[in-house]
Amino acid sequence: MTGGQEDKRTGGREEGRTGDECLASSIPQSAFTIHNSQFTIHNFPPFLPSSLPASGVVHVCYARLDPPAAFIAQMEQTLAADEWARLRRFHFADDARRYAVRRGILRHLLGRYLDIPPAEIVFAYGPQHKPALSEPQAKTNLRFNLSDSGEMAVYAFAVGQEIGVDIEAQRDFPDARQLAESFFSPVEAEWLRQQPPEEESTAFLRCWTCKEAVVKALGDGLMSPLQAFTVAHWQTPPRLLWPSAPPSDWSIHLLNPPAGYCAALAVSGGRGLGIGDWGVETGDWGLGTGDSPIPNP
């Protein structure tokens, strides 16, 4: 639906399904870490993050893709030759700008985790172009995924766990039921039919982002039919179900993105997961000024 592994079935550009995706240094930030539904504030000076995610914890970060020109230029400076080649293939300037920013932010976040310059990050790609760290950084076992829709991107990071993340701008789907019949499992389509008409579009997006997150976590791209599994996100806890198989060890999480968006996370072995959740402000701040962050709602 959007893009980022870098295609999306219905609209933007994300990372983890068919491809991939810059941040200024020295910006104080804070994170809201969710443990057992309790919010605890952790600071990451001088700039997030400060260390690899702990075992059983996923870091989730949101960033806008329409920053000032100076920020865009700083992101572009970190791109590798293959990324520049891809950048030049975009037909529209806005698409090229979003790609440069989301890739640059990814490089800065990974560079912070690994304590190396962003330009030194080297990516490897799976059969369906899901990005991963190349050697020697791959030895850290740091996994990541990203997605974007409109002018918003989301990034997820974990150690030793496969992850997939998806974000979609909220909008109306007058044909939500028909789309569900084509792309959802029978259980999901029946759940959607039970929702009040005024809530169908939001319910459709919740289910869609969960399914996209699962496909991206598996790294299968279009090889995983969306009807082949059920994301029972309405259950407590949410579950991933495959026909004629016991409940999987994968967990699904509806995230709390900025207003106007819907986002979901899929994680292998993610039961009892802690989620560190924060926002990266790429708007009207001066690079390196140390302005306070705008926390994720």
Summary of the structure (lengths in Angstrom):
residues: 297
radius of gyration: 18.2
end to end distance: 23.6
largest distance: 56.1
contacts: 1042
relative contact order: 0.20
helix: 30%
strand: 28%
